[in-house]
């Protein structure tokens, strides 16, 4: 069992994901960050991989009805979901005017995530900004802080650590899983992800010590 676990860790560190889906924002939606990295395009198609994904979005929509511009800009929101399909679309909460937009974002705005023409279950939370005139300056650092507080770690856009309890199902129906229904493979997978996160955050000397320990276990 111990040898299998070490092998799983080694393979997990070397093998990357496979591109699986396109991510497209609807009009009025800006995609800012994907899995801790700046999006390749804020207003057009991006590519994401199967499995857990985290997207930071913002509503940027011109609400003007005449010749003058009236752009509504929301706070950034962190959306998390699990991808199994091929096409993901994100739409902003329903808002046909600035008044409706302001009202929608006063409490809990209903962001819409669609996978292959079906609603995709997701989690959302407003990204906490800094105090001052530029609350979202240095957004990459704010996202990293947001994730570290939740035990979520990315390395070059790849998920390397996430609590098992944070895993979500890509369906709209709520499912309750009892503790005795969690299989051993799920537990091992969560442990591997956490080990990868620790490994990537460790120093060169700590990695050397860890590799020596792995050899001693064989």
ZAPA-353570 format. One record per residue: residue number from 1; residue in one letter; x, y, z of N, C-alpha, C in turn. Coordinates in steps of 0.02 Angstrom, whole numbers. Last residue first. Example, Ala and Ser with C-alpha at 12.3 -4.5 7.8 and 13.67 -1.06 7.14 Angstrom:
+-----+------+--------+--------+--------+--------+--------+--------+--------+--------+--------+
|  nr | rest |     nu |     nv |     nw |    cau |    cav |    caw |     cu |     cv |     cw |
+-----+------+--------+--------+--------+--------+--------+--------+--------+--------+--------+
|   2 |    s |    642 |   -112 |    354 |    684 |    -53 |    357 |    645 |      2 |    394 |
|   1 |    a |    660 |   -284 |    390 |    615 |   -225 |    390 |    660 |   -165 |    390 |
+-----+------+--------+--------+--------+--------+--------+--------+--------+--------+--------+
END
This chain:
+-----+------+--------+--------+--------+--------+--------+--------+--------+--------+--------+
|  nr | rest |     nu |     nv |     nw |    cau |    cav |    caw |     cu |     cv |     cw |
+-----+------+--------+--------+--------+--------+--------+--------+--------+--------+--------+
| 218 |    x |    550 |     93 |      7 |    544 |     38 |    -41 |    577 |    -26 |    -15 |
| 217 |    x |    578 |    194 |     94 |    516 |    156 |    106 |    510 |     96 |     60 |
| 216 |    x |    690 |    257 |     49 |    698 |    214 |    108 |    636 |    172 |    121 |
| 215 |    x |    636 |    335 |    -52 |    680 |    279 |    -70 |    686 |    230 |    -12 |
| 214 |    x |    570 |    431 |     25 |    532 |    387 |    -19 |    572 |    325 |    -38 |
| 213 |    x |    678 |    495 |     87 |    631 |    458 |    128 |    591 |    409 |     86 |
| 212 |    x |    733 |    558 |    -22 |    773 |    507 |     13 |    727 |    463 |     56 |
| 211 |    x |    632 |    649 |    -49 |    647 |    597 |    -99 |    687 |    540 |    -67 |
| 210 |    x |    640 |    728 |     66 |    579 |    690 |     53 |    593 |    633 |      4 |
| 209 |    x |    765 |    787 |     53 |    752 |    744 |    110 |    691 |    700 |     98 |
| 208 |    x |    741 |    861 |    -64 |    793 |    810 |    -64 |    782 |    761 |     -7 |
| 207 |    x |    643 |    949 |    -18 |    626 |    901 |    -71 |    676 |    844 |    -73 |
| 206 |    x |    717 |   1021 |     74 |    660 |    982 |     98 |    639 |    930 |     46 |
| 205 |    x |    808 |   1083 |    -13 |    833 |   1036 |     38 |    777 |    992 |     64 |
| 204 |    x |    722 |   1166 |    -87 |    761 |   1114 |   -121 |    786 |   1062 |    -71 |
| 203 |    x |    564 |   1185 |      5 |    629 |   1207 |    -19 |    665 |   1149 |    -53 |
| 202 |    x |    389 |   1168 |    -44 |    448 |   1153 |     -3 |    512 |   1179 |    -36 |
| 201 |    x |    282 |   1179 |   -128 |    296 |   1236 |    -84 |    360 |   1227 |    -44 |
| 200 |    x |    277 |   1057 |   -191 |    290 |   1116 |   -232 |    307 |   1177 |   -189 |
| 199 |    x |    243 |    974 |    -81 |    306 |    965 |   -118 |    325 |   1027 |   -156 |
| 198 |    x |    115 |   1017 |    -44 |    171 |   1025 |      3 |    238 |   1021 |    -34 |
| 197 |    x |     46 |    979 |   -161 |     48 |   1049 |   -140 |    106 |   1062 |    -93 |
| 196 |    x |     63 |    842 |   -158 |     90 |    880 |   -214 |     96 |    954 |   -196 |
| 195 |    x |     -8 |    811 |    -42 |     64 |    800 |    -44 |     97 |    839 |   -101 |
| 194 |    x |   -138 |    841 |    -85 |   -108 |    880 |    -31 |    -33 |    873 |    -30 |
| 193 |    x |   -155 |    744 |   -185 |   -159 |    815 |   -203 |   -126 |    858 |   -149 |
| 192 |    x |   -147 |    628 |   -106 |    -97 |    640 |   -158 |    -96 |    714 |   -176 |
| 191 |    x |   -262 |    639 |    -27 |   -196 |    640 |      5 |   -142 |    656 |    -46 |
| 190 |    x |   -361 |    627 |   -125 |   -355 |    689 |    -87 |   -288 |    695 |    -54 |
| 189 |    x |   -338 |    495 |   -165 |   -331 |    549 |   -213 |   -322 |    616 |   -177 |
| 188 |    x |   -369 |    425 |    -48 |   -300 |    424 |    -73 |   -289 |    482 |   -121 |
| 187 |    x |   -507 |    451 |    -42 |   -464 |    473 |     12 |   -392 |    477 |    -12 |
| 186 |    x |   -550 |    388 |   -159 |   -561 |    460 |   -151 |   -515 |    488 |    -97 |
| 185 |    x |   -517 |    255 |   -133 |   -485 |    289 |   -188 |   -492 |    364 |   -182 |
| 184 |    x |   -604 |    219 |    -29 |   -533 |    228 |    -14 |   -497 |    265 |    -70 |
| 183 |    x |   -761 |    312 |    -34 |   -718 |    254 |    -45 |   -644 |    271 |    -34 |
| 182 |    x |   -888 |    362 |     67 |   -827 |    387 |     36 |   -778 |    330 |     29 |
| 181 |    x |   -992 |    315 |    141 |   -996 |    306 |     69 |   -934 |    330 |     32 |
| 180 |    x |   -982 |    349 |    271 |   -963 |    281 |    255 |   -969 |    265 |    181 |
| 179 |    x |  -1029 |    485 |    269 |   -958 |    470 |    280 |   -939 |    400 |    259 |
| 178 |    x |  -1143 |    513 |    131 |  -1130 |    495 |    200 |  -1057 |    476 |    208 |
| 177 |    x |  -1182 |    644 |     29 |  -1140 |    585 |     34 |  -1126 |    572 |    108 |
| 176 |    x |  -1314 |    710 |    -59 |  -1284 |    705 |      8 |  -1247 |    639 |     12 |
| 175 |    x |  -1333 |    816 |   -194 |  -1322 |    747 |   -173 |  -1287 |    747 |   -106 |
| 174 |    x |  -1440 |    916 |   -292 |  -1399 |    910 |   -232 |  -1394 |    837 |   -212 |
| 173 |    x |  -1429 |    935 |   -465 |  -1464 |    903 |   -410 |  -1418 |    895 |   -351 |
| 172 |    x |  -1348 |    979 |   -564 |  -1389 |   1029 |   -531 |  -1426 |   1001 |   -471 |
| 171 |    x |  -1175 |    927 |   -568 |  -1245 |    918 |   -582 |  -1285 |    971 |   -545 |
| 170 |    x |  -1036 |    891 |   -541 |  -1056 |    934 |   -597 |  -1129 |    923 |   -616 |
| 169 |    x |   -996 |    904 |   -368 |  -1023 |    863 |   -421 |  -1049 |    909 |   -477 |
| 168 |    x |   -838 |    950 |   -291 |   -909 |    961 |   -307 |   -930 |    916 |   -363 |
| 167 |    x |   -728 |    954 |   -152 |   -745 |    927 |   -217 |   -820 |    932 |   -228 |
| 166 |    x |   -699 |    991 |    -25 |   -717 |   1045 |    -71 |   -735 |   1019 |   -140 |
| 165 |    x |   -657 |    881 |     44 |   -724 |    906 |     59 |   -746 |    960 |     11 |
| 164 |    x |   -525 |    870 |      4 |   -574 |    823 |    -24 |   -645 |    849 |    -13 |
| 163 |    x |   -441 |   1023 |    -31 |   -472 |    978 |     17 |   -524 |    933 |    -16 |
| 162 |    x |   -312 |   1024 |   -151 |   -379 |   1046 |   -135 |   -410 |    998 |    -85 |
| 161 |    x |   -174 |   1050 |   -256 |   -198 |   1036 |   -188 |   -266 |   1066 |   -175 |
| 160 |    x |   -147 |   1077 |   -385 |   -101 |   1031 |   -350 |   -123 |   1017 |   -279 |
| 159 |    x |   -206 |   1119 |   -543 |   -225 |   1107 |   -473 |   -178 |   1057 |   -441 |
| 158 |    x |   -116 |   1228 |   -647 |   -134 |   1158 |   -632 |   -151 |   1152 |   -558 |
| 157 |    x |    -69 |   1355 |   -668 |   -136 |   1339 |   -692 |   -159 |   1268 |   -679 |
| 156 |    x |     55 |   1350 |   -603 |     52 |   1361 |   -675 |    -16 |   1338 |   -704 |
| 155 |    x |    -24 |   1275 |   -476 |     44 |   1286 |   -499 |     42 |   1290 |   -576 |
| 154 |    x |   -136 |   1308 |   -341 |   -124 |   1298 |   -412 |    -50 |   1310 |   -426 |
| 153 |    x |   -228 |   1254 |   -200 |   -164 |   1275 |   -228 |   -160 |   1258 |   -302 |
| 152 |    x |   -330 |   1278 |    -61 |   -329 |   1266 |   -133 |   -264 |   1294 |   -161 |
| 151 |    x |   -363 |   1307 |     71 |   -324 |   1247 |     57 |   -323 |   1228 |    -16 |
| 150 |    x |   -419 |   1427 |     95 |   -465 |   1371 |     84 |   -429 |   1306 |     67 |
| 149 |    x |   -319 |   1517 |    101 |   -363 |   1514 |    159 |   -411 |   1455 |    155 |
| 148 |    x |   -270 |   1505 |    -28 |   -231 |   1476 |     27 |   -273 |   1471 |     91 |
| 147 |    x |   -368 |   1577 |   -102 |   -361 |   1505 |   -109 |   -324 |   1473 |    -50 |
| 146 |    x |   -348 |   1710 |    -60 |   -415 |   1680 |    -57 |   -409 |   1604 |    -57 |
| 145 |    x |   -215 |   1726 |    -98 |   -234 |   1729 |    -27 |   -301 |   1696 |    -17 |
| 144 |    x |   -229 |   1719 |   -237 |   -186 |   1671 |   -202 |   -203 |   1668 |   -127 |
| 143 |    x |   -309 |   1830 |   -258 |   -335 |   1764 |   -274 |   -295 |   1710 |   -238 |
| 142 |    x |   -222 |   1932 |   -220 |   -286 |   1924 |   -185 |   -315 |   1855 |   -197 |
| 141 |    x |   -122 |   1917 |   -315 |   -106 |   1904 |   -244 |   -170 |   1894 |   -203 |
| 140 |    x |   -193 |   1954 |   -428 |   -163 |   1887 |   -425 |   -148 |   1868 |   -353 |
| 139 |    x |   -226 |   2088 |   -407 |   -278 |   2037 |   -402 |   -250 |   1967 |   -396 |
| 138 |    x |   -169 |   2217 |   -385 |   -135 |   2156 |   -365 |   -183 |   2098 |   -357 |
| 137 |    x |   -316 |   2305 |   -340 |   -249 |   2308 |   -367 |   -210 |   2248 |   -341 |
| 136 |    x |   -442 |   2313 |   -287 |   -424 |   2252 |   -324 |   -358 |   2260 |   -363 |
| 135 |    x |   -457 |   2436 |   -223 |   -466 |   2374 |   -185 |   -443 |   2311 |   -220 |
| 134 |    x |   -398 |   2577 |   -222 |   -391 |   2525 |   -274 |   -397 |   2457 |   -241 |
| 133 |    x |   -420 |   2650 |   -107 |   -450 |   2674 |   -169 |   -446 |   2622 |   -226 |
| 132 |    x |   -448 |   2533 |     30 |   -418 |   2590 |     -4 |   -452 |   2606 |    -69 |
| 131 |    x |   -416 |   2365 |     68 |   -445 |   2428 |     92 |   -410 |   2485 |     56 |
| 130 |    x |   -437 |   2237 |    -58 |   -399 |   2274 |     -8 |   -438 |   2336 |     14 |
| 129 |    x |   -573 |   2115 |    -75 |   -522 |   2162 |    -98 |   -484 |   2194 |    -40 |
| 128 |    x |   -629 |   1952 |    -98 |   -618 |   2006 |    -50 |   -560 |   2050 |    -73 |
| 127 |    x |   -737 |   1900 |   -220 |   -667 |   1904 |   -202 |   -656 |   1964 |   -156 |
| 126 |    x |   -886 |   1814 |   -178 |   -855 |   1877 |   -199 |   -782 |   1877 |   -176 |
| 125 |    x |   -916 |   1651 |   -237 |   -902 |   1695 |   -180 |   -869 |   1758 |   -207 |
| 124 |    x |   -997 |   1500 |   -285 |   -975 |   1568 |   -300 |   -965 |   1607 |   -235 |
| 123 |    x |  -1002 |   1340 |   -362 |   -998 |   1380 |   -301 |   -973 |   1449 |   -319 |
| 122 |    x |  -1118 |   1253 |   -470 |  -1055 |   1288 |   -456 |  -1060 |   1321 |   -387 |
| 121 |    x |  -1189 |   1147 |   -592 |  -1184 |   1166 |   -521 |  -1117 |   1199 |   -509 |
| 120 |    x |  -1244 |   1203 |   -745 |  -1191 |   1167 |   -710 |  -1188 |   1193 |   -638 |
| 119 |    x |  -1377 |   1178 |   -858 |  -1351 |   1214 |   -800 |  -1300 |   1172 |   -763 |
| 118 |    x |  -1333 |   1135 |  -1026 |  -1366 |   1118 |   -963 |  -1335 |   1158 |   -906 |
| 117 |    x |  -1258 |   1155 |  -1141 |  -1329 |   1175 |  -1141 |  -1368 |   1155 |  -1079 |
| 116 |    x |  -1128 |   1117 |  -1096 |  -1162 |   1081 |  -1150 |  -1238 |   1091 |  -1147 |
| 115 |    x |  -1151 |   1201 |   -951 |  -1107 |   1151 |   -982 |  -1148 |   1112 |  -1033 |
| 114 |    x |  -1158 |   1362 |   -883 |  -1191 |   1312 |   -925 |  -1139 |   1266 |   -956 |
| 113 |    x |  -1188 |   1464 |   -749 |  -1137 |   1424 |   -781 |  -1172 |   1367 |   -819 |
| 112 |    x |  -1229 |   1622 |   -692 |  -1255 |   1563 |   -728 |  -1197 |   1528 |   -764 |
| 111 |    x |  -1250 |   1705 |   -536 |  -1210 |   1691 |   -595 |  -1234 |   1626 |   -627 |
| 110 |    x |  -1349 |   1794 |   -450 |  -1354 |   1726 |   -478 |  -1315 |   1720 |   -543 |
| 109 |    x |  -1291 |   1881 |   -305 |  -1306 |   1879 |   -377 |  -1304 |   1808 |   -405 |
| 108 |    x |  -1346 |   1918 |   -160 |  -1313 |   1858 |   -188 |  -1330 |   1851 |   -262 |
| 107 |    x |  -1349 |   2081 |   -144 |  -1350 |   2023 |   -100 |  -1311 |   1965 |   -130 |
| 106 |    x |  -1325 |   2176 |   -240 |  -1330 |   2198 |   -171 |  -1326 |   2138 |   -123 |
| 105 |    x |  -1330 |   2138 |   -370 |  -1267 |   2128 |   -336 |  -1267 |   2153 |   -264 |
| 104 |    x |  -1460 |   2172 |   -408 |  -1439 |   2101 |   -411 |  -1376 |   2089 |   -370 |
| 103 |    x |  -1458 |   2310 |   -398 |  -1501 |   2272 |   -353 |  -1479 |   2199 |   -350 |
| 102 |    x |  -1372 |   2342 |   -502 |  -1354 |   2360 |   -434 |  -1395 |   2321 |   -383 |
| 101 |    x |  -1450 |   2292 |   -609 |  -1383 |   2265 |   -595 |  -1362 |   2280 |   -523 |
| 100 |    x |  -1564 |   2372 |   -604 |  -1570 |   2300 |   -594 |  -1503 |   2269 |   -577 |
|  99 |    x |  -1502 |   2497 |   -630 |  -1539 |   2487 |   -568 |  -1546 |   2412 |   -553 |
|  98 |    x |  -1452 |   2478 |   -758 |  -1405 |   2487 |   -703 |  -1440 |   2475 |   -636 |
|  97 |    x |  -1544 |   2343 |   -837 |  -1529 |   2413 |   -825 |  -1480 |   2418 |   -767 |
|  96 |    x |  -1560 |   2210 |   -844 |  -1573 |   2247 |   -906 |  -1560 |   2322 |   -898 |
|  95 |    x |  -1496 |   2067 |   -783 |  -1496 |   2139 |   -769 |  -1504 |   2176 |   -836 |
|  94 |    x |  -1461 |   1913 |   -712 |  -1508 |   1950 |   -754 |  -1510 |   2024 |   -734 |
|  93 |    x |  -1284 |   1886 |   -694 |  -1353 |   1886 |   -667 |  -1397 |   1930 |   -712 |
|  92 |    x |  -1191 |   1828 |   -841 |  -1199 |   1869 |   -780 |  -1272 |   1864 |   -755 |
|  91 |    x |  -1132 |   1666 |   -890 |  -1173 |   1726 |   -902 |  -1182 |   1763 |   -836 |
|  90 |    x |  -1023 |   1558 |   -969 |  -1038 |   1594 |   -907 |  -1076 |   1657 |   -924 |
|  89 |    x |  -1008 |   1394 |  -1035 |  -1026 |   1464 |  -1045 |  -1042 |   1495 |   -977 |
|  88 |    x |   -916 |   1261 |  -1101 |   -939 |   1295 |  -1041 |   -952 |   1369 |  -1058 |
|  87 |    x |   -911 |   1111 |  -1184 |   -923 |   1183 |  -1193 |   -952 |   1213 |  -1129 |
|  86 |    x |   -890 |    979 |  -1145 |   -846 |   1009 |  -1195 |   -853 |   1085 |  -1200 |
|  85 |    x |   -893 |    908 |   -976 |   -915 |    916 |  -1045 |   -864 |    950 |  -1090 |
|  84 |    x |   -847 |    912 |   -849 |   -847 |    847 |   -882 |   -864 |    852 |   -956 |
|  83 |    x |   -785 |   1013 |   -720 |   -799 |   1007 |   -792 |   -795 |    934 |   -815 |
|  82 |    x |   -845 |   1088 |   -577 |   -812 |   1030 |   -604 |   -834 |   1019 |   -676 |
|  81 |    x |   -812 |   1254 |   -511 |   -855 |   1202 |   -537 |   -813 |   1145 |   -565 |
|  80 |    x |   -820 |   1416 |   -443 |   -786 |   1351 |   -443 |   -835 |   1298 |   -466 |
|  79 |    x |   -790 |   1588 |   -458 |   -836 |   1533 |   -474 |   -796 |   1468 |   -477 |
|  78 |    x |   -774 |   1735 |   -378 |   -738 |   1672 |   -389 |   -790 |   1617 |   -399 |
|  77 |    x |   -797 |   1899 |   -443 |   -824 |   1840 |   -409 |   -783 |   1779 |   -427 |
|  76 |    x |   -764 |   2073 |   -425 |   -746 |   2008 |   -453 |   -776 |   1952 |   -410 |
|  75 |    x |   -902 |   2189 |   -430 |   -844 |   2162 |   -397 |   -826 |   2095 |   -429 |
|  74 |    x |   -954 |   2260 |   -589 |   -965 |   2228 |   -524 |   -899 |   2212 |   -491 |
|  73 |    x |   -994 |   2400 |   -680 |   -940 |   2353 |   -665 |   -950 |   2325 |   -595 |
|  72 |    x |  -1084 |   2471 |   -810 |  -1088 |   2444 |   -742 |  -1032 |   2393 |   -733 |
|  71 |    x |  -1072 |   2612 |   -909 |  -1047 |   2545 |   -898 |  -1052 |   2526 |   -824 |
|  70 |    x |  -1139 |   2708 |  -1009 |  -1156 |   2695 |   -938 |  -1136 |   2623 |   -922 |
|  69 |    x |  -1118 |   2837 |  -1129 |  -1099 |   2771 |  -1103 |  -1115 |   2765 |  -1029 |
|  68 |    x |  -1243 |   2919 |  -1228 |  -1192 |   2919 |  -1176 |  -1180 |   2849 |  -1150 |
|  67 |    x |  -1351 |   2897 |  -1313 |  -1284 |   2906 |  -1343 |  -1229 |   2903 |  -1291 |
|  66 |    x |  -1450 |   2779 |  -1224 |  -1444 |   2834 |  -1272 |  -1374 |   2836 |  -1300 |
|  65 |    x |  -1440 |   2681 |  -1134 |  -1496 |   2675 |  -1181 |  -1494 |   2730 |  -1234 |
|  64 |    x |  -1309 |   2589 |  -1054 |  -1336 |   2651 |  -1083 |  -1392 |   2637 |  -1132 |
|  63 |    x |  -1242 |   2488 |   -995 |  -1314 |   2491 |   -982 |  -1346 |   2553 |  -1014 |
|  62 |    x |  -1116 |   2383 |  -1032 |  -1141 |   2450 |  -1048 |  -1217 |   2451 |  -1043 |
|  61 |    x |  -1037 |   2284 |   -909 |  -1089 |   2290 |   -961 |  -1112 |   2363 |   -969 |
|  60 |    x |   -955 |   2171 |   -833 |   -937 |   2235 |   -864 |   -985 |   2247 |   -922 |
|  59 |    x |   -939 |   2067 |   -699 |   -988 |   2094 |   -747 |   -965 |   2163 |   -769 |
|  58 |    x |   -809 |   1948 |   -687 |   -836 |   2013 |   -668 |   -887 |   2033 |   -721 |
|  57 |    x |   -726 |   1802 |   -619 |   -764 |   1839 |   -670 |   -789 |   1905 |   -641 |
|  56 |    x |   -616 |   1673 |   -607 |   -633 |   1737 |   -577 |   -665 |   1781 |   -631 |
|  55 |    x |   -635 |   1500 |   -590 |   -635 |   1557 |   -637 |   -656 |   1620 |   -599 |
|  54 |    x |   -572 |   1342 |   -571 |   -590 |   1403 |   -535 |   -582 |   1462 |   -582 |
|  53 |    x |   -613 |   1169 |   -587 |   -589 |   1232 |   -616 |   -614 |   1291 |   -575 |
|  52 |    x |   -592 |    995 |   -584 |   -604 |   1056 |   -546 |   -574 |   1116 |   -581 |
|  51 |    x |   -615 |    917 |   -746 |   -606 |    916 |   -674 |   -620 |    984 |   -642 |
|  50 |    x |   -528 |    959 |   -898 |   -579 |    922 |   -861 |   -563 |    924 |   -786 |
|  49 |    x |   -469 |   1127 |   -932 |   -463 |   1055 |   -929 |   -521 |   1023 |   -890 |
|  48 |    x |   -501 |   1260 |  -1050 |   -493 |   1233 |   -983 |   -491 |   1157 |   -986 |
|  47 |    x |   -475 |   1402 |  -1151 |   -475 |   1330 |  -1146 |   -463 |   1309 |  -1074 |
|  46 |    x |   -583 |   1538 |  -1203 |   -524 |   1511 |  -1170 |   -530 |   1435 |  -1168 |
|  45 |    x |   -659 |   1660 |  -1310 |   -648 |   1590 |  -1290 |   -581 |   1577 |  -1256 |
|  44 |    x |   -675 |   1828 |  -1242 |   -688 |   1776 |  -1292 |   -665 |   1708 |  -1265 |
|  43 |    x |   -641 |   1920 |  -1147 |   -709 |   1924 |  -1175 |   -722 |   1873 |  -1230 |
|  42 |    x |   -512 |   1900 |  -1102 |   -564 |   1918 |  -1053 |   -634 |   1911 |  -1081 |
|  41 |    x |   -399 |   1772 |  -1137 |   -445 |   1822 |  -1165 |   -499 |   1836 |  -1114 |
|  40 |    x |   -318 |   1706 |  -1049 |   -290 |   1724 |  -1114 |   -334 |   1777 |  -1148 |
|  39 |    x |   -321 |   1758 |   -877 |   -354 |   1727 |   -935 |   -321 |   1750 |  -1000 |
|  38 |    x |   -190 |   1729 |   -762 |   -229 |   1777 |   -801 |   -258 |   1744 |   -863 |
|  37 |    x |   -213 |   1592 |   -647 |   -175 |   1625 |   -701 |   -220 |   1674 |   -738 |
|  36 |    x |   -296 |   1526 |   -557 |   -240 |   1564 |   -531 |   -198 |   1601 |   -583 |
|  35 |    x |   -395 |   1470 |   -642 |   -350 |   1428 |   -602 |   -287 |   1464 |   -582 |
|  34 |    x |   -407 |   1614 |   -729 |   -427 |   1544 |   -732 |   -375 |   1503 |   -695 |
|  33 |    x |   -468 |   1781 |   -720 |   -418 |   1731 |   -703 |   -449 |   1661 |   -708 |
|  32 |    x |   -571 |   1853 |   -792 |   -509 |   1884 |   -770 |   -453 |   1833 |   -758 |
|  31 |    x |   -690 |   1873 |   -907 |   -654 |   1819 |   -873 |   -585 |   1846 |   -856 |
|  30 |    x |   -832 |   1973 |   -905 |   -760 |   1972 |   -914 |   -730 |   1915 |   -874 |
|  29 |    x |   -987 |   1992 |   -984 |   -948 |   1954 |   -935 |   -874 |   1957 |   -953 |
|  28 |    x |  -1052 |   2050 |  -1089 |  -1057 |   2083 |  -1024 |  -1020 |   2048 |   -969 |
|  27 |    x |  -1098 |   1902 |  -1172 |  -1089 |   1974 |  -1176 |  -1099 |   2006 |  -1107 |
|  26 |    x |  -1022 |   1756 |  -1095 |  -1076 |   1790 |  -1130 |  -1062 |   1865 |  -1131 |
|  25 |    x |   -867 |   1673 |  -1116 |   -909 |   1719 |  -1078 |   -964 |   1748 |  -1123 |
|  24 |    x |   -821 |   1504 |  -1128 |   -841 |   1564 |  -1165 |   -884 |   1609 |  -1122 |
|  23 |    x |   -708 |   1378 |  -1137 |   -743 |   1421 |  -1089 |   -757 |   1487 |  -1123 |
|  22 |    x |   -698 |   1211 |  -1195 |   -692 |   1282 |  -1209 |   -733 |   1321 |  -1158 |
|  21 |    x |   -610 |   1065 |  -1133 |   -669 |   1106 |  -1145 |   -651 |   1177 |  -1164 |
|  20 |    x |   -493 |    990 |  -1116 |   -557 |    955 |  -1125 |   -614 |   1000 |  -1146 |
|  19 |    x |   -324 |    947 |  -1111 |   -373 |    998 |  -1129 |   -440 |    965 |  -1146 |
|  18 |    x |   -268 |    851 |   -978 |   -281 |    853 |  -1049 |   -336 |    904 |  -1062 |
|  17 |    x |   -138 |    879 |   -854 |   -206 |    865 |   -877 |   -211 |    869 |   -952 |
|  16 |    x |     21 |    793 |   -827 |    -24 |    850 |   -829 |    -92 |    831 |   -854 |
|  15 |    x |    126 |    700 |   -725 |     75 |    697 |   -777 |     28 |    756 |   -773 |
|  14 |    x |    211 |    717 |   -616 |    238 |    721 |   -683 |    185 |    727 |   -737 |
|  13 |    x |    144 |    703 |   -498 |    186 |    761 |   -506 |    208 |    771 |   -578 |
|  12 |    x |     81 |    579 |   -513 |     40 |    639 |   -510 |     80 |    702 |   -520 |
|  11 |    x |    189 |    492 |   -503 |    154 |    499 |   -567 |    113 |    563 |   -568 |
|  10 |    x |    220 |    510 |   -368 |    270 |    524 |   -419 |    237 |    535 |   -487 |
|   9 |    x |    101 |    468 |   -305 |    126 |    536 |   -296 |    174 |    555 |   -352 |
|   8 |    x |     97 |    334 |   -343 |     43 |    379 |   -363 |     64 |    452 |   -358 |
|   7 |    x |    211 |    287 |   -278 |    209 |    286 |   -351 |    155 |    334 |   -376 |
|   6 |    x |    167 |    301 |   -147 |    225 |    339 |   -169 |    226 |    342 |   -245 |
|   5 |    x |     62 |    208 |   -147 |     48 |    278 |   -132 |    104 |    322 |   -157 |
|   4 |    x |    126 |     89 |   -170 |     77 |    113 |   -219 |     63 |    187 |   -210 |
|   3 |    x |    200 |     78 |    -53 |    235 |     86 |   -116 |    188 |    113 |   -169 |
|   2 |    x |     97 |     62 |     40 |    141 |    119 |     46 |    177 |    133 |    -20 |
|   1 |    x |     42 |    -60 |      0 |      0 |      0 |      0 |     44 |     63 |      0 |
+-----+------+--------+--------+--------+--------+--------+--------+--------+--------+--------+
END
